[in-house]
């Protein structure tokens, strides 16, 4: 989908943007640290943060549907791959999560 871009921010939010207008479509709130990593597919937004958490969001409603806990340091990378989410952290681990 090239009509939408997402960004993570120092203000602890994830923002969903419309590419054609530049308008902010939604603001996803829930992290307690800087959002360092984001990923997007047709149904889901995934974010990783300095709060050591990975959050899975419903792209349409903006609701946080799952919080993935297990990292012991900042989450620096997230990827969505079919039914899994992969996260990488400063704790020197890569974790594979079932996103359902």
C-alpha positions, -999 to 999 in steps of 0.1 A, spaced: 0 0 0 16 32 -11 -11 55 0 -1 54 37 31 60 57 37 55 94 61 72 117 73 66 152 82 95 174 101 108 205 66 118 218 58 81 223 32 80 195 28 62 161 13 84 134 -5 72 103 -2 96 74 -20 99 40 7 102 13 -15 121 -12 -25 149 12 2 147 40 -26 147 66 -23 127 98 -50 101 97 -46 88 132 -24 89 163 -17 56 181 -9 61 218 2 35 243 40 33 245 58 48 275 90 54 256 102 67 223 89 47 193 119 36 175 106 10 150 74 7 129 60 -17 103 28 -17 83 7 -41 62 -29 -39 49 -45 -47 83 -19 -40 109 6 -15 123 34 -28 145 56 -6 167 86 -11 189 97 12 216 123 23 242 98 9 267 110 -26 256 75 -34 242 62 -44 208 26 -33 201 2 -46 174 -24 -22 163 -55 -25 142 -48 -3 112 -84 7 107 -96 14 142 -62 24 158 -69 1 187 -39 -17 203 -49 -54 200 -18 -70 215 12 -60 236 43 -83 232 65 -83 263 98 -102 265 127 -79 255 149 -65 283 161 -34 264 150 -11 236 132 -25 206 150 -12 176 135 -31 147 101 -47 138 90 -66 107 56 -81 98 58 -114 79 24 -131 73 12 -144 107 44 -134 125 60 -103 139 98 -103 142 115 -78 166 151 -70 173 163 -54 205 193 -38 221 192 -68 245 209 -86 216 179 -109 208 156 -113 179 121 -126 188 95 -142 166 59 -136 177 26 -150 166 6 -118 157 -27 -135 161 
